[in-house]
Amino acid sequence: MKTNRRWTFPLGAAIWVSASLASMAVLAGCATKAPEVKATSTGWVKDQVADAYTFGFPLVATDIARERASQPGQAPLNAFRHATALPPVGAGGWPSVDTLESTAWLDVSADPVIVSLPAAPRGRYLDARAFDAWTSALYSSADTTPYPKAQLIAFVPAGWTDTLPVNATRVETRTRYVWLSVRVRVNGPRDVREARKLQAAMRIDTLTPAKGSVSDTTPVVAGAWPANGARQPAVPPLPAALSTASPGAQAEALDVNAFFARLARSLDDNPAATDDTHAMSQLADLGVKPGEPVQFRKTDALLLDSGLADARERLATVPSNAITKNGWTWFGDGVGIYGTDYTLRAYLARRQTATSTKEGEVKPVARVDSEGHALNGTNQYTLHFLPDQLPPVRGFWTITAYTKDGALADEKLPRLSISDRDRLRKNRDGSVDVIVSARSPGRAWASNWLPAPDGEFQLAMRLYAPKPQASDGSWAQPPVEWK
């Protein structure tokens, strides 16, 4: 008899609530005349501000991420920063506990950048992903080969025509900066040493060793970017109080002046796509132009803030093209290759720096059970996979339980995830039940138990290099059923 179910309040499976953050200091005054917001219709202008904010949000978020990664003590541009251990307890942002990640910010303004990656040993998943400054996917080895041979990848500016090394894969970027992520699978802390051997063999070089310095003032493609030494408008520094927040959260915390000032500065190095002409025209109407100072009139403050509030609400709402089945929500078509779907691009940029295409990774998330109630570790839940219906992947799959805020739970838990490597007990008909709860279901089901945090929590299922049926919705994750 079910008598001990606990939850705080019902949740809708399609709405994700985003925490509000305090706004930052107003941008300092500028000697140039402030542009006047065209207020022939206040409603129209408010919508224009919301649209411009949504359009530019990914670029502001990546600008913050790059700035943070370039601080003293971090890796410089065109150099790897390796995670040498699995994420600690309390780490936020839904971190993976099954991969070690090596990241780098690449600058292709002075010379093409050459990335050399070792071959993945037999059965060792390795995926290299690259994104431009707008979070659009440029490259992913897992799209075609989740267990690749040695890779030589050349990142070049669009329009660059010189010769590359033999066997190098050419990847063009219209933006000066590229974010690179290489993830290697690990099977628990004891396996970290083997993954680190692969990290030690990763290299980043410029095509011409003498070039590639950020002090080089000659762009590799004439007219592609302003000279590196050119003076750009200043933007307010990020407050120390938000130093541990994600880049997306930091971008969302900016007030309207600071946000658009940072956007204008970043546009100088990272131009928009050809299809973004209308969005760029809207920005120009607001007085936001690449590389130029931005300062709005004080009398327009309420109008601008109202548009900003509308945009933040938009980014807190799951886009209509999300796939929702059995209480799980994920994205398929359009992810990574957004075109003019600015809402989806900004929504995902708010939650992580860049999101892979559906061929590289699919990550369904569940926050509610089959009856629409918030998941709570006090209860016991079952994921019932029918025979031969475990997640269909070319790479591997995992299920991880996080706190309701997306952080890792107590390190004293026996495990933090369940994956395809676990020897899961099967039922007589070949089906598999995964048990999710804070308390152990007993020795008989220990192999199938995914420990959950006390209180409210959420589940994330990662499918690395998924098969098509996992991304198009023809295969669906089983509902999270309360027992």
C-alpha positions as CSV (number, residue, x, y, z in Angstrom):
1,M,0.0,0.0,0.0
2,K,1.4,3.4,-1.0
3,T,1.4,5.6,2.1
4,N,4.7,7.4,2.2
5,R,5.0,9.3,-1.0
6,R,6.5,12.8,-0.5
7,W,6.7,15.8,-2.7
8,T,6.6,19.6,-2.3
9,F,4.3,20.6,-5.2
10,P,3.2,19.2,-8.6
11,L,5.4,20.1,-11.5
12,G,4.5,20.4,-15.3
13,A,6.9,18.2,-17.3
14,A,7.4,21.0,-19.9
15,I,8.3,23.9,-17.6
16,W,11.8,24.3,-16.0
17,V,12.1,27.0,-13.4
18,S,15.2,29.2,-13.6
19,A,16.5,30.8,-10.5
20,S,16.6,34.7,-10.6
21,L,19.9,36.4,-10.1
22,A,20.7,39.9,-8.8
23,S,21.5,42.5,-11.5
24,M,25.0,44.0,-11.9
25,A,26.3,47.6,-11.8
26,V,25.3,50.0,-14.6
27,L,27.7,50.6,-17.4
28,A,29.8,53.7,-16.8
29,G,29.0,56.8,-18.8
30,C,30.4,57.4,-22.2
31,A,31.5,60.7,-23.8
32,T,29.7,59.9,-27.0
33,K,26.1,60.9,-27.5
34,A,23.7,58.1,-26.3
35,P,21.6,56.6,-29.1
36,E,17.9,57.2,-28.8
37,V,15.7,54.1,-28.7
38,K,13.1,54.4,-31.4
39,A,9.9,54.5,-29.3
40,T,7.2,55.0,-31.9
41,S,5.5,52.1,-30.2
42,T,6.6,51.1,-26.7
43,G,5.2,47.6,-27.1
44,W,7.1,47.1,-30.4
45,V,10.4,48.4,-28.8
46,K,10.0,46.1,-25.8
47,D,9.6,43.2,-28.1
48,Q,12.6,44.3,-30.1
49,V,14.8,44.5,-27.0
50,A,13.6,41.0,-26.0
51,D,14.4,39.6,-29.5
52,A,17.8,41.3,-29.6
53,Y,18.7,39.9,-26.1
54,T,17.6,36.4,-27.1
55,F,19.7,36.7,-30.3
56,G,22.8,37.8,-28.6
57,F,22.7,35.8,-25.4
58,P,24.9,32.8,-26.6
59,L,27.6,35.2,-27.7
60,V,27.6,37.0,-24.4
61,A,27.7,33.7,-22.5
62,T,30.7,32.4,-24.5
63,D,32.5,35.7,-24.1
64,I,32.2,35.3,-20.4
65,A,33.3,31.7,-20.5
66,R,36.4,32.6,-22.6
67,E,37.2,35.5,-20.3
68,R,37.0,33.3,-17.2
69,A,39.1,30.6,-18.9
70,S,41.8,33.2,-19.7
71,Q,42.3,34.5,-16.1
72,P,45.6,34.1,-14.4
73,G,46.2,30.5,-13.4
74,Q,44.0,29.2,-16.2
75,A,45.1,27.9,-19.6
76,P,46.0,30.5,-22.2
77,L,44.4,30.6,-25.6
78,N,45.4,27.7,-27.9
79,A,46.2,25.5,-25.0
80,F,44.4,22.6,-23.3
81,R,43.1,22.6,-19.8
82,H,42.7,19.0,-18.6
83,A,40.4,17.8,-15.9
84,T,42.5,15.3,-14.0
85,A,39.9,14.0,-11.7
86,L,36.1,13.3,-11.7
87,P,34.0,16.3,-10.5
88,P,33.7,16.6,-6.7
89,V,30.6,16.4,-4.6
90,G,28.5,19.5,-4.9
91,A,29.8,20.4,-8.4
92,G,27.0,22.1,-10.3
93,G,25.9,22.3,-13.9
94,W,24.9,18.6,-14.3
95,P,28.6,17.4,-14.6
96,S,29.4,14.1,-16.2
97,V,30.8,11.4,-13.8
98,D,31.7,9.1,-16.7
99,T,34.1,11.2,-18.7
100,L,37.2,13.3,-18.2
101,E,37.1,16.5,-20.2
102,S,39.9,18.5,-21.8
103,T,38.9,22.0,-23.0
104,A,40.6,24.8,-24.9
105,W,39.7,28.2,-26.3
106,L,41.2,28.6,-29.8
107,D,42.1,31.9,-31.5
108,V,42.4,31.6,-35.3
109,S,43.0,35.3,-35.9
110,A,46.8,35.1,-36.4
111,D,47.2,31.6,-37.9
112,P,45.1,28.4,-38.4
113,V,45.2,26.2,-35.3
114,I,46.1,22.5,-35.6
115,V,44.7,20.0,-33.0
116,S,46.3,16.6,-32.7
117,L,44.4,13.8,-30.8
118,P,45.5,10.3,-30.2
119,A,43.7,7.2,-31.3
120,A,41.2,5.8,-28.8
121,P,42.2,2.4,-27.5
122,R,39.8,-0.5,-28.1
123,G,36.5,0.1,-26.3
124,R,37.6,3.6,-25.0
125,Y,35.1,6.3,-26.1
126,L,36.6,9.6,-27.1
127,D,34.8,12.5,-28.6
128,A,36.2,15.8,-29.8
129,R,33.6,18.6,-30.2
130,A,34.1,22.2,-31.4
131,F,31.8,25.2,-31.4
132,D,32.0,28.7,-32.7
133,A,31.4,31.7,-30.5
134,W,27.7,31.5,-31.2
135,T,27.6,27.9,-29.8
136,S,26.9,26.4,-33.3
137,A,28.6,23.0,-33.8
138,L,31.6,23.0,-36.1
139,Y,32.9,19.5,-35.5
140,S,32.2,16.3,-33.6
141,S,34.0,13.0,-34.1
142,A,31.3,11.1,-32.3
143,D,28.8,12.1,-35.0
144,T,30.4,9.4,-37.2
145,T,33.0,7.6,-35.1
146,P,32.7,7.3,-31.3
147,Y,35.9,5.3,-31.1
148,P,38.1,7.2,-33.5
149,K,41.6,6.7,-34.8
150,A,44.2,9.5,-34.4
151,Q,42.8,12.9,-35.5
152,L,44.4,15.9,-37.0
153,I,42.0,18.8,-37.1
154,A,42.8,22.2,-38.7
155,F,40.6,25.1,-37.6
156,V,40.8,27.9,-40.2
157,P,39.0,31.2,-40.8
158,A,36.4,31.2,-43.5
159,G,38.1,32.2,-46.7
160,W,41.5,30.9,-45.8
161,T,43.0,29.2,-48.9
162,D,46.6,28.1,-48.1
163,T,47.9,24.6,-47.7
164,L,47.2,22.4,-44.7
165,P,49.1,19.4,-43.4
166,V,48.4,16.1,-45.1
167,N,45.5,14.2,-43.6
168,A,44.2,17.2,-41.7
169,T,40.5,17.7,-41.5
170,R,39.6,21.2,-42.4
171,V,37.1,23.0,-40.2
172,E,36.1,26.5,-41.1
173,T,34.9,29.1,-38.6
174,R,33.5,32.6,-39.2
175,T,34.3,33.5,-35.6
176,R,37.7,34.4,-34.2
177,Y,37.2,32.1,-31.2
178,V,36.4,28.4,-31.1
179,W,35.6,26.4,-28.0
180,L,37.0,22.8,-28.1
181,S,36.0,20.0,-25.8
182,V,37.5,16.5,-25.8
183,R,35.9,13.9,-23.6
184,V,37.3,10.5,-22.7
185,R,35.3,7.8,-21.0
186,V,36.4,6.6,-17.6
187,N,35.0,3.7,-15.6
188,G,35.2,5.2,-12.0
189,P,38.1,6.9,-10.2
190,R,40.5,3.9,-10.6
191,D,40.3,4.3,-14.4
192,V,41.3,8.0,-14.4
193,R,45.0,7.2,-14.9
194,E,44.3,5.5,-18.2
195,A,42.3,8.5,-19.5
196,R,45.1,10.9,-18.4
197,K,47.5,9.0,-20.7
198,L,45.3,10.0,-23.6
199,Q,45.2,13.6,-22.4
200,A,49.0,13.8,-22.2
201,A,49.1,12.9,-26.0
202,M,46.8,15.8,-27.0
203,R,48.4,18.8,-28.7
204,I,47.5,22.2,-30.0
205,D,49.8,24.1,-32.4
206,T,49.5,26.9,-34.9
207,L,50.2,26.2,-38.5
208,T,53.3,28.4,-38.4
209,P,55.0,27.9,-35.1
210,A,56.4,31.5,-35.0
211,K,52.9,32.8,-35.4
212,G,49.7,32.4,-33.3
213,S,50.5,34.9,-30.6
214,V,47.7,37.1,-29.4
215,S,50.1,40.0,-29.9
216,D,50.3,39.3,-33.6
217,T,48.6,42.3,-35.3
218,T,48.1,40.8,-38.8
219,P,44.9,38.8,-39.2
220,V,45.3,35.6,-41.1
221,V,42.5,36.6,-43.5
222,A,42.6,40.3,-44.5
223,G,39.5,42.1,-43.2
224,A,38.3,39.1,-41.2
225,W,38.7,40.8,-37.8
226,P,40.0,44.2,-36.6
227,A,43.7,44.2,-35.8
228,N,44.3,42.4,-32.5
229,G,45.9,45.5,-31.0
230,A,42.9,47.7,-31.9
231,R,41.3,49.4,-28.9
232,Q,37.8,48.0,-28.1
233,P,35.2,49.6,-25.9
234,A,35.5,48.6,-22.2
235,V,32.8,46.6,-20.5
236,P,32.1,46.4,-16.7
237,P,34.1,43.6,-14.9
238,L,32.1,40.6,-13.7
239,P,31.4,40.8,-10.0
240,A,33.3,38.4,-7.7
241,A,30.0,37.4,-6.1
242,L,29.1,35.4,-9.3
243,S,32.6,33.9,-9.9
244,T,31.4,30.4,-9.3
245,A,28.1,30.7,-11.3
246,S,28.0,29.2,-14.8
247,P,28.7,31.6,-17.8
248,G,25.0,31.4,-18.7
249,A,23.9,32.4,-15.2
250,Q,26.5,35.3,-15.3
251,A,25.2,36.5,-18.6
252,E,21.6,36.4,-17.3
253,A,22.7,38.5,-14.3
254,L,23.9,41.4,-16.4
255,D,21.8,44.5,-16.6
256,V,20.7,45.8,-20.0
257,N,23.6,48.2,-20.3
258,A,26.3,45.7,-19.4
259,F,24.8,43.0,-21.5
260,F,24.6,45.0,-24.8
261,A,28.0,46.6,-24.2
262,R,29.6,43.1,-24.0
263,L,27.6,42.0,-27.0
264,A,28.8,44.9,-29.1
265,R,32.4,44.3,-28.1
266,S,32.2,40.5,-28.9
267,L,30.5,41.1,-32.3
268,D,33.7,42.8,-33.5
269,D,35.6,39.5,-33.4
270,N,32.7,37.1,-33.9
271,P,30.4,38.3,-36.7
272,A,26.9,37.0,-37.1
273,A,25.9,34.6,-39.9
274,T,24.5,35.8,-43.2
275,D,21.0,34.7,-42.2
276,D,21.1,37.0,-39.2
277,T,20.8,40.3,-41.2
278,H,17.4,41.1,-39.7
279,A,18.6,40.5,-36.1
280,M,21.7,42.7,-36.7
281,S,19.4,45.4,-38.1
282,Q,17.4,45.3,-34.9
283,L,20.5,45.7,-32.8
284,A,21.6,48.7,-34.9
285,D,18.2,50.3,-34.4
286,L,18.8,49.9,-30.6
287,G,22.2,51.5,-31.0
288,V,24.2,48.3,-30.6
289,K,26.9,48.1,-33.3
290,P,30.0,45.9,-33.5
291,G,33.0,47.4,-31.7
292,E,31.2,50.6,-30.8
293,P,30.4,51.9,-27.3
294,V,26.8,51.4,-26.1
295,Q,24.9,53.7,-23.8
296,F,21.2,54.0,-23.7
297,R,19.3,57.1,-22.6
298,K,18.3,57.1,-19.0
299,T,14.7,58.0,-19.9
300,D,14.5,54.7,-21.8
301,A,15.5,52.6,-18.8
302,L,12.0,51.3,-17.9
303,L,11.4,50.3,-21.5
304,L,14.7,48.5,-21.8
305,D,14.3,46.7,-18.5
306,S,10.8,45.6,-19.5
307,G,12.2,44.0,-22.7
308,L,15.0,42.4,-20.7
309,A,12.5,40.9,-18.2
310,D,10.4,39.4,-21.1
311,A,13.6,37.9,-22.6
312,R,14.6,36.3,-19.3
313,E,11.2,34.7,-19.0
314,R,11.5,33.4,-22.5
315,L,14.9,31.8,-21.7
316,A,13.3,30.2,-18.6
317,T,10.6,28.4,-20.6
318,V,11.2,25.1,-22.4
319,P,11.0,25.9,-26.2
320,S,8.0,24.4,-28.1
321,N,10.3,22.2,-30.2
322,A,11.4,20.1,-27.2
323,I,10.5,16.5,-27.2
324,T,8.6,15.4,-24.1
325,K,7.7,11.7,-23.5
326,N,7.0,9.8,-20.3
327,G,8.1,12.7,-18.2
328,W,11.4,13.1,-19.9
329,T,12.4,16.2,-22.0
330,W,15.1,16.5,-24.6
331,F,15.9,18.1,-27.9
332,G,16.5,16.5,-31.3
333,D,16.4,18.4,-34.6
334,G,18.0,21.8,-34.6
335,V,20.4,21.4,-31.7
336,G,23.9,22.6,-32.6
337,I,22.8,23.7,-36.1
338,Y,20.3,26.4,-35.1
339,G,19.8,28.6,-38.2
340,T,17.5,31.4,-37.0
341,D,16.0,29.4,-34.1
342,Y,17.4,32.0,-31.6
343,T,15.2,30.9,-28.8
344,L,16.4,27.3,-28.7
345,R,20.0,28.4,-29.1
346,A,19.7,30.9,-26.2
347,Y,17.8,28.5,-24.0
348,L,20.6,25.9,-24.3
349,A,23.4,28.4,-23.9
350,R,21.8,29.5,-20.6
351,R,22.3,26.0,-19.3
352,Q,25.7,25.0,-20.7
353,T,28.3,26.6,-22.9
354,A,27.6,24.5,-25.9
355,T,25.3,21.5,-26.8
356,S,26.2,18.8,-29.2
357,T,24.1,17.9,-32.2
358,K,21.6,15.0,-31.9
359,E,24.2,12.7,-33.6
360,G,26.8,13.4,-30.9
361,E,24.7,13.2,-27.7
362,V,21.2,13.3,-26.5
363,K,20.5,14.1,-22.9
364,P,16.9,13.6,-21.7
365,V,16.1,15.0,-18.3
366,A,13.3,14.0,-15.9
367,R,12.2,16.0,-12.9
368,V,8.8,14.4,-12.3
369,D,7.4,10.9,-11.9
370,S,4.8,9.3,-14.1
371,E,2.0,11.1,-12.3
372,G,3.6,14.5,-12.6
373,H,5.0,14.9,-9.1
374,A,8.5,16.1,-8.3
375,L,11.0,13.3,-7.8
376,N,11.9,12.8,-4.2
377,G,14.6,10.5,-2.8
378,T,12.4,9.4,0.1
379,N,10.3,7.5,-2.5
380,Q,11.4,4.5,-4.5
381,Y,11.1,4.6,-8.3
382,T,11.5,2.1,-11.1
383,L,12.6,2.6,-14.7
384,H,11.3,-0.5,-16.5
385,F,13.1,-1.2,-19.7
386,L,11.4,-3.8,-21.9
387,P,13.4,-6.6,-23.4
388,D,16.1,-5.3,-25.8
389,Q,14.9,-1.7,-25.1
390,L,17.9,-0.4,-23.2
391,P,19.1,3.0,-24.6
392,P,20.1,2.5,-28.3
393,V,23.6,4.0,-28.8
394,R,26.7,3.6,-30.9
395,G,28.8,4.9,-28.0
396,F,27.5,4.4,-24.5
397,W,24.8,5.5,-22.1
398,T,24.5,6.5,-18.5
399,I,21.9,7.6,-16.0
400,T,22.9,10.1,-13.2
401,A,20.8,11.4,-10.3
402,Y,21.4,15.1,-9.4
403,T,20.0,17.4,-6.8
404,K,17.1,19.6,-7.9
405,D,19.6,22.3,-8.7
406,G,21.8,20.0,-11.0
407,A,24.6,19.4,-8.5
408,L,26.3,16.1,-7.6
409,A,25.1,14.4,-4.4
410,D,27.0,13.0,-1.4
411,E,30.2,11.2,-2.2
412,K,29.3,8.5,0.3
413,L,26.7,7.1,-2.2
414,P,27.8,3.7,-3.5
415,R,27.7,5.0,-7.1
416,L,26.7,8.2,-8.9
417,S,25.5,6.7,-12.1
418,I,24.4,3.5,-13.8
419,S,25.6,2.7,-17.3
420,D,25.9,0.1,-20.0
421,R,29.0,-1.3,-18.3
422,D,27.1,-2.3,-15.2
423,R,26.0,-5.9,-14.9
424,L,22.3,-5.2,-14.5
425,R,20.0,-8.0,-13.2
426,K,17.4,-9.0,-15.8
427,N,13.8,-10.2,-15.1
428,R,12.7,-13.5,-16.4
429,D,11.3,-12.0,-19.6
430,G,14.6,-10.2,-20.3
431,S,13.4,-6.8,-19.2
432,V,15.5,-4.7,-16.8
433,D,14.4,-2.6,-13.8
434,V,16.5,0.3,-12.6
435,I,15.7,1.2,-9.0
436,V,16.1,4.9,-8.0
437,S,15.9,5.9,-4.4
438,A,17.9,7.3,-1.5
439,R,17.6,4.0,0.5
440,S,19.0,0.7,-0.8
441,P,16.4,-1.7,-2.2
442,G,18.2,-4.6,-0.7
443,R,21.1,-6.9,-1.7
444,A,19.0,-8.7,-4.4
445,W,18.7,-5.4,-6.4
446,A,22.0,-3.8,-5.4
447,S,23.3,-4.1,-9.0
448,N,20.3,-2.2,-10.4
449,W,20.2,0.5,-7.7
450,L,20.9,4.1,-8.7
451,P,21.2,6.0,-5.4
452,A,19.4,9.4,-5.3
453,P,19.9,12.5,-3.2
454,D,17.6,13.0,-0.2
455,G,14.8,15.4,-1.0
456,E,13.9,16.5,-4.5
457,F,16.2,15.4,-7.3
458,Q,16.3,15.0,-11.1
459,L,17.6,12.4,-13.5
460,A,19.7,12.9,-16.6
461,M,20.2,10.2,-19.1
462,R,23.1,10.7,-21.4
463,L,23.2,8.8,-24.7
464,Y,26.6,9.3,-26.3
465,A,26.6,8.8,-30.1
466,P,23.0,7.8,-30.0
467,K,21.3,5.8,-32.7
468,P,18.7,7.7,-34.8
469,Q,15.7,6.2,-32.9
470,A,17.0,7.7,-29.7
471,S,17.0,11.3,-31.0
472,D,13.9,11.4,-33.1
473,G,11.5,10.2,-30.4
474,S,10.7,6.8,-32.0
475,W,12.4,5.2,-28.9
476,A,11.5,6.7,-25.6
477,Q,12.8,6.5,-22.1
478,P,10.5,4.6,-19.7
479,P,8.5,6.6,-17.2
480,V,9.8,7.1,-13.7
481,E,7.2,5.1,-11.8
482,W,6.7,5.3,-8.0
483,K,6.5,1.9,-6.4
